[in-house]
Amino acid sequence: MIIGTPKEVFAGEARVAMTPASALDLQKLGYECMIETGAGAGAGYSDADYKAAGVSVKKTAAALWKDADIIAKVRQPEAEELKYLKAGKTLISFFNPAVNDAGMTAAKTKGANVIAMEMVPRISRAQKMDALSSMANIAGYRAVIEAGNNFGRFFTGQITAAGKVPPAKVLVVGAGVAGLAAIGTSTSLGAITYAFDVRPEVAEQVESMGAEFVYLDFEEDQQDGAATGGYAAVSSPEFREAQLAKFRELAPEVDIVITTALIPNREAPELWTEDMVKAMKPGSVIVDLAAEKGGNCKLTVMDEKIVTENGVTIIGYTDFPSRMATQASNLYATNIRHMMTDLTPEKDGQINHNMEDDVIRGATVTHEGEITFPPPPPKVAAIAAKPKVEVKELTPEEKRAAEVAAFKQQTKNQVTLLAVGAVLLLSVGLVAPASFMQHFIVFVLAVFVGFQVIWGVAHSLHTPLMAVTNAISSIIILGALMQIGSGSFLVILLSALSVFMAGINIFGGFLVTRRMLAMFQKS
């Protein structure tokens, strides 16, 4: 079968769904590759690059759509492109099925199969095909770069001979894929970064990246993101009011605000109101990554950059991935290639559209003349984090009582153990000779002391403790060597086994110790 990529007709779109590198991988799956002339120019790939990778170049889109069995695109196809569909063809692209009834109806009428890349379920196995995350990652990074380009100061603080430059303060609203990418970029540039998200499990991720999580003094059980496909759930009106109050408090302090809050198939929630914009300092910057769905900022204008009366720049661009076309094309083409790998289990260049597969079924919006959107929930769902159980804090009196009870129980156990041991020793002493009892008492005491020492060591320290046991093993070897010359065959055999087993322990202990020390060495 032939997989082809036409030139994007959407105004200003520079990405391409097939790169020379991905074409080589697709050919290994048994496919022939085809591309429309000039399709990769915006991403930095010439027709010559594709020809060198074994890709045939078509002069027109009509010729490509006619000859290709599989069409890989970036943007949602236009009405003119949908006319090229026919039975047996497969289209793979962003399709926006939730609001694209006309497109799905056209594909159904033509009998074509359509796979929407934004519908790939967010499960572990499908991460390599998650084009939404790939593009969101780029958008988050580019948002910080765009903000820096419009911000009049350094991100990082500096103390120079010419004076002191304070660090920029950046607030990232929403800590999904785009938000985390923005946080990572902002902190790496040296800015003081704050982040907010309604999902409770995100706080640790934010703090691990060097940012400060903004907490609300508001009690509300928020649904785990794993239970909602990785997205935030809709908050209550009371929570929203508390959230806006917190943002009003932060607005005069922050220099850059990057908003990323967006739930698929919904209008973007308004989180940064007009009064918050007016409270910001002149020269501040707002980058609204939700501009395509109405924007998180009240004053955002889609696909435009505006400056308010108080000097705040608001950026509402919707083409951040396209502004980094080479990187975005590489990632998106890799997502497509992984999708084709799942569609071609035999690597024979033939599509096996297995509707029993969670990933393929979830991404398919039309199949064999039927509209299959919306898909059923995946059989394998992400496991939501278990709610943390609150432990009641004890009063000083309760803590003291618990300590006394624990001490009494420990004392009782030790006294009982000693009493039982003493009775057993006396019982053995009644029948055993004095020479045996002398050695036996030393043995019992050694076992008792060793048990108490080892039992008190934390499990995480058992491995390094093996190195310490080398000294004990050496004593065992010395004792065994002294007995190995005995005239008794049984004694010789036991001594030899002791030397062998202790030797293993010694060499193993040194080997483990060496490997442990290597973990802390730079090279």
C-alpha positions in Angstrom: 0.0 0.0 0.0 1.0 3.6 -0.6 1.0 6.2 2.2 1.0 9.8 1.0 1.3 13.3 2.5 -0.2 16.3 0.8 0.9 19.9 1.3 -1.1 21.6 4.1 -3.7 24.0 2.7 -4.5 25.7 6.0 -3.1 29.3 5.9 0.2 29.6 7.6 0.6 25.9 8.5 4.3 24.9 8.1 4.2 21.4 9.5 4.3 18.2 7.5 3.0 14.8 8.5 5.9 12.8 6.9 9.6 13.6 7.3 12.5 11.8 5.4 13.4 10.0 8.6 9.8 8.8 9.2 9.5 7.7 5.6 12.4 5.4 6.0 10.7 3.8 9.0 7.4 3.5 7.1 9.2 1.7 4.3 10.5 -0.8 6.7 6.9 -1.6 7.5 6.4 -2.5 3.8 4.8 0.8 2.6 5.6 2.9 -0.4 5.9 6.6 0.5 4.7 9.6 -1.5 4.6 13.3 -0.9 3.3 16.4 -2.7 6.0 18.7 -4.0 6.8 21.4 -1.6 5.0 19.8 1.3 8.0 19.8 3.6 9.4 23.2 2.6 8.0 25.0 5.6 9.6 22.5 7.9 13.0 22.7 6.2 12.7 19.5 4.1 13.2 19.8 0.3 11.9 17.5 -2.4 15.5 16.3 -2.9 15.6 15.2 0.8 12.5 13.1 0.3 13.8 11.6 -3.0 17.0 10.6 -1.2 14.9 8.8 1.4 13.1 6.8 -1.4 9.9 8.9 -1.4 8.2 9.6 -4.7 7.2 13.3 -5.3 3.8 14.1 -6.9 3.3 17.5 -8.6 -0.3 18.0 -7.5 -2.5 17.2 -4.5 -5.1 15.6 -6.8 -2.5 13.1 -8.1 -1.4 12.2 -4.6 -4.9 11.7 -3.2 -5.7 9.6 -6.2 -2.7 7.2 -6.0 -2.3 7.0 -2.2 -4.1 4.4 -0.1 -3.4 6.1 3.2 -3.3 9.9 3.6 -1.3 11.4 6.5 -2.1 15.0 7.3 -1.6 17.5 10.1 -4.6 19.9 10.0 -8.3 18.9 9.8 -9.0 18.4 6.0 -10.9 21.2 4.2 -14.1 20.5 2.3 -12.2 20.4 -1.0 -9.9 17.7 0.4 -12.7 15.6 1.6 -14.0 15.3 -2.0 -10.9 13.2 -2.7 -11.9 10.5 -0.2 -13.3 7.2 -1.5 -14.0 3.7 -0.2 -10.9 1.8 0.9 -8.8 4.9 1.6 -7.6 5.7 5.2 -7.1 9.3 6.4 -4.9 10.0 9.4 -4.9 13.5 10.7 -6.3 15.9 13.3 -10.0 15.8 12.6 -11.8 17.6 15.5 -14.7 15.1 15.4 -16.6 16.7 18.3 -17.5 19.7 16.1 -16.9 18.3 12.6 -20.2 16.5 11.8 -19.9 17.6 8.1 -16.4 15.9 7.9 -17.6 12.7 9.5 -20.7 12.6 7.3 -18.6 13.1 4.2 -16.2 10.3 5.2 -19.1 8.0 6.0 -20.7 8.7 2.6 -17.5 8.1 0.8 -16.9 4.9 2.7 -13.4 6.0 3.9 -11.8 5.2 7.2 -10.7 8.2 9.3 -8.3 8.1 12.3 -8.3 11.3 14.4 -4.9 11.8 16.1 -6.4 13.9 18.9 -8.6 11.0 19.8 -5.7 8.6 20.8 -6.6 7.5 24.3 -4.3 8.6 27.1 -3.1 5.2 28.3 0.5 4.1 28.8 0.7 2.0 25.6 -0.5 4.9 23.5 1.9 7.6 24.7 4.1 7.2 21.6 1.1 8.1 19.4 -0.2 10.9 21.6 0.0 13.8 19.1 -1.9 16.2 21.4 0.8 15.8 24.0 3.6 16.2 21.4 2.2 19.4 20.1 1.3 20.7 23.6 4.9 20.1 24.7 6.1 22.4 21.9 3.4 25.0 22.6 4.4 25.2 26.3 8.0 25.7 25.4 7.3 28.2 22.7 4.9 30.1 24.9 7.8 30.9 27.3 10.1 31.9 24.4 7.4 34.1 22.9 6.8 35.7 26.3 10.5 36.4 26.7 10.6 38.0 23.3 7.9 40.4 24.4 9.2 41.0 27.9 11.6 43.9 28.5 13.9 42.2 31.1 15.9 39.2 31.8 14.2 36.0 33.1 17.0 35.4 35.6 18.1 37.9 38.2 21.6 39.5 37.9 23.8 41.7 40.0 26.1 43.7 37.7 28.4 46.8 38.0 25.6 48.7 36.3 23.0 47.7 38.9 20.8 44.9 40.1 18.2 43.2 37.9 15.4 41.3 39.7 14.3 37.9 38.4 11.1 37.7 36.4 8.1 36.1 38.1 6.2 33.7 35.9 2.8 32.2 36.7 1.7 29.1 34.8 -2.0 28.3 35.1 -2.6 24.6 34.3 0.1 22.0 34.8 -0.8 19.6 32.0 1.7 18.7 29.3 1.9 22.3 28.0 2.0 23.7 31.5 4.9 21.4 32.6 6.8 22.2 29.4 6.4 25.9 30.2 7.4 25.4 33.8 10.6 23.5 32.8 11.5 26.2 30.3 10.8 29.1 32.7 12.8 27.6 35.6 15.7 26.7 33.3 15.8 30.4 32.2 16.1 31.4 35.8 12.7 32.9 36.5 10.8 32.6 39.8 8.1 30.3 38.6 4.7 29.7 40.2 2.1 27.1 38.9 -1.5 26.4 39.7 -3.7 23.4 38.8 -6.9 22.0 40.2 -5.6 18.4 40.2 -4.1 17.5 43.6 -1.5 15.0 42.2 0.2 17.7 40.1 1.7 19.6 43.1 4.6 17.2 43.5 5.4 17.3 39.7 5.5 21.1 39.8 7.7 21.2 42.8 10.1 18.6 41.4 10.7 20.9 38.5 11.8 23.8 40.7 8.6 25.8 40.7 6.3 26.7 43.6 2.8 25.3 43.6 0.1 27.8 44.4 -2.3 26.3 47.0 -5.8 27.4 47.7 -7.2 27.8 51.2 -10.3 25.9 50.1 -11.4 22.4 50.8 -12.9 20.5 47.9 -12.3 16.9 46.7 -10.9 17.1 43.2 -11.1 14.1 40.9 -7.8 12.5 40.1 -6.6 13.3 36.6 -6.1 9.7 35.8 -9.8 9.1 36.1 -10.6 11.9 33.6 -8.2 10.9 30.8 -5.4 13.1 32.2 -7.4 16.3 32.1 -8.8 18.5 34.9 -12.4 18.0 35.9 -14.8 20.9 36.0 -14.7 22.7 39.3 -17.5 23.9 41.5 -18.6 27.6 41.5 -17.3 28.0 45.0 -13.9 26.6 44.0 -13.8 28.9 41.0 -14.4 32.0 43.1 -11.6 31.0 45.5 -9.4 30.4 42.5 -10.1 33.8 41.0 -9.5 35.5 44.4 -6.1 33.9 44.5 -5.3 35.1 41.0 -6.3 38.6 41.9 -3.9 38.5 44.8 -1.1 37.3 42.5 -1.8 39.6 39.5 0.1 42.7 40.7 3.2 40.6 41.6 3.7 38.4 38.5 5.4 39.6 35.3 4.4 36.8 32.9 1.3 34.7 32.9 0.9 31.6 30.7 -2.5 30.1 30.7 -3.0 26.5 29.5 -6.3 25.4 31.0 -8.4 23.6 28.4 -10.6 20.6 28.5 -11.2 18.9 25.1 -14.5 19.6 23.4 -15.3 22.4 25.8 -14.9 26.2 25.7 -11.9 27.4 27.6 -12.7 28.5 31.1 -12.2 32.2 31.8 -9.5 32.4 34.5 -7.8 35.8 34.0 -10.4 38.5 34.1 -10.2 42.1 32.9 -9.6 43.5 36.4 -6.7 41.1 36.8 -5.1 42.4 33.6 -5.6 46.0 34.8 -3.9 45.1 38.1 -0.7 43.9 36.3 2.4 46.0 36.0 3.1 47.8 32.7 5.4 45.6 30.5 3.8 42.4 31.8 3.0 39.6 29.3 0.1 37.1 29.0 0.4 34.1 26.7 -3.0 32.4 26.3 -2.6 28.9 24.9 -6.3 28.3 25.1 -7.0 31.2 22.6 -8.4 28.7 20.0 -11.3 27.9 22.3 -12.1 31.4 23.5 -9.1 31.9 25.7 -8.5 31.8 29.5 -8.0 35.6 29.5 -11.0 37.8 29.0 -9.2 40.2 26.6 -7.5 37.6 24.4 -7.9 38.0 20.7 -7.4 34.8 18.7 -4.3 34.8 16.5 -3.4 38.3 17.5 -1.1 40.1 19.9 -2.6 43.2 21.6 -1.3 45.7 24.1 -3.8 47.0 26.7 -4.1 50.6 27.9 -2.0 49.8 31.0 0.8 48.3 28.9 0.1 44.6 29.2 0.9 42.5 26.1 -1.6 39.7 25.5 -0.6 37.0 23.0 -3.4 34.8 21.5 -1.5 32.9 18.8 -2.9 29.5 18.0 0.0 28.3 15.8 2.8 27.8 18.4 3.8 24.3 17.1 3.8 25.6 13.5 6.2 28.3 14.6 8.7 25.5 15.4 7.8 23.5 12.3 10.9 21.3 12.0 10.6 20.1 15.6 6.9 19.8 15.5 7.0 17.8 12.2 9.6 15.4 13.6 7.4 14.6 16.6 4.1 14.4 14.7 5.6 12.3 12.0 6.9 9.9 14.7 3.4 9.8 16.2 2.1 8.8 12.8 4.8 6.2 12.3 3.9 4.6 15.6 0.3 4.6 14.7 1.2 2.8 11.4 3.2 0.3 13.3 0.2 -0.7 15.3 -1.9 -0.8 12.2 0.6 -3.0 10.5 1.4 -5.9 12.9 2.7 -8.1 10.2 5.0 -5.4 8.7 3.7 -6.4 5.2 2.6 -3.0 4.0 -1.1 -3.8 4.6 -3.4 -2.1 7.1 -5.1 -4.3 9.7 -7.7 -2.0 11.1 -8.3 -4.0 14.3 -11.3 -2.4 16.0 -10.7 -4.6 19.1 -7.5 -2.7 19.8 -8.2 0.0 22.4 -5.9 2.6 20.7 -7.1 2.0 17.2 -10.7 1.9 18.2 -10.4 5.0 20.3 -8.9 7.0 17.5 -11.2 5.8 14.7 -14.1 8.2 13.9 -15.4 6.5 10.7 -14.9 2.9 9.6 -16.4 1.0 6.7 -19.2 3.4 6.1 -20.1 3.9 9.7 -19.5 6.8 12.1 -17.8 5.3 15.2 -17.5 8.5 17.2 -17.6 8.8 20.2 -15.6 5.7 21.1 -16.3 3.5 24.1 -14.0 4.0 27.1 -10.8 2.0 26.8 -10.7 -1.4 28.4 -7.5 -0.5 30.2 -7.9 2.7 32.0 -5.3 4.7 33.9 -5.3 3.9 37.7 -6.3 6.9 39.7 -4.2 7.6 42.8 -5.7 6.4 46.0 -6.9 9.3 48.3 -4.5 10.0 51.1 -5.8 8.9 54.4 -5.6 11.6 57.0 -3.9 10.5 60.2 -5.2 12.1 63.3 -2.5 14.1 65.1 -2.0 12.9 68.7 -1.9 15.2 71.6 1.2 15.3 73.8 -0.6 13.2 76.5 -1.6 10.6 73.9 1.9 10.5 72.5 3.4 10.0 76.0 0.9 7.2 76.8 1.7 5.4 73.5 5.4 5.6 74.2 5.0 4.2 77.7 2.8 1.4 76.4 5.4 0.5 73.7 8.2 0.5 76.2 6.3 -1.8 78.6 5.5 -4.2 75.7 9.1 -4.2 74.5 10.4 -4.9 78.1 7.8 -7.7 78.6 9.0 -9.3 75.3 12.7 -9.1 76.2 12.1 -10.5 79.8 10.0 -13.4 78.4 12.7 -14.2 75.8 15.5 -14.1 78.4 13.5 -16.3 80.8 12.7 -18.9 78.1 16.4 -18.9 77.0 17.6 -19.4 80.6 15.2 -22.3 81.2 16.4 -23.9 77.9 20.0 -23.5 78.9 19.5 -25.0 82.3 17.6 -27.9 80.7 20.5 -28.6 78.3 23.0 -28.2 81.1 21.4 -31.0 83.1 22.4 -33.6 80.5 25.3 -32.0 78.6 29.0 -32.1 79.6 30.6 -29.0 80.9 32.9 -28.6 77.9 29.9 -28.6 75.5 28.0 -26.0 77.6 31.0 -23.6 77.5 30.9 -23.5 73.7 27.1 -23.7 73.5 26.6 -20.6 75.8 29.0 -18.6 73.6 27.1 -19.7 70.5 23.7 -18.8 71.9 25.0 -15.4 73.0 26.5 -14.7 69.6 23.2 -15.7 67.9 21.2 -13.4 70.3 23.5 -10.4 69.9 23.7 -10.9 66.1 19.9 -11.2 65.8 19.4 -8.0 67.9 21.9 -6.1 65.8 20.7 -7.1 62.4 17.0 -6.9 63.3 17.4 -3.2 64.2 18.9 -2.3 60.8 16.5 -0.7 58.2 15.8 -2.8 55.1 17.3 -0.2 52.9 20.7 -0.8 54.6 20.8 -4.5 54.3 22.8 -4.4 51.1 25.6 -2.2 52.4 25.6 -4.3 55.6 26.8 -7.2 53.5 30.2 -5.5 53.3 30.4 -5.4 57.1 29.7 -9.2 57.3 33.0 -9.8 55.5 34.7 -9.5 58.9 32.4 -12.2 60.4 33.0 -14.4 57.4 36.8 -14.0 57.9 36.4 -15.3 61.5 34.5 -18.3 60.2 37.2 -19.1 57.7 39.9 -18.9 60.3 37.9 -21.3 62.6 37.3 -23.7 59.7 40.9 -23.7 58.7 41.9 -24.6 62.2 39.6 -27.6 62.1 40.2 -28.7 58.5 43.2 -30.8 59.6 41.1 -32.9 62.0 41.3 -36.7 61.8 37.5 -36.9 61.5 36.1 -37.0 57.9 32.8 -35.3 59.1 34.8 -32.4 60.6 36.9 -32.0 57.5 33.8 -32.0 55.3 32.0 -29.4 57.4 35.2 -27.2 57.6 35.5 -27.3 53.8 31.9 -26.3 53.3 32.4 -23.5 55.8 35.4 -22.2 53.9 33.5 -22.4 50.6 30.3 -20.6 51.8 32.2 -17.9 53.7 34.4 -17.3 50.7 31.3 -16.7 48.6 30.0 -14.2 51.2 33.4 -12.4 51.3 33.8 -12.0 47.5 30.1 -11.3 47.1 30.2 -8.6 49.7 33.2 -6.9 48.1 31.5 -7.0 44.7 28.3 -5.5 46.0 30.3 -2.8 47.8 32.2 -1.9 44.7 29.0 -1.6 42.7 27.5 0.6 45.3 30.5 2.9 45.4 30.4 3.1 41.6 26.8 4.5 41.8 28.2 7.6 43.5 31.1 8.1 41.1 30.9 10.6 38.2 32.6 8.2 35.8 
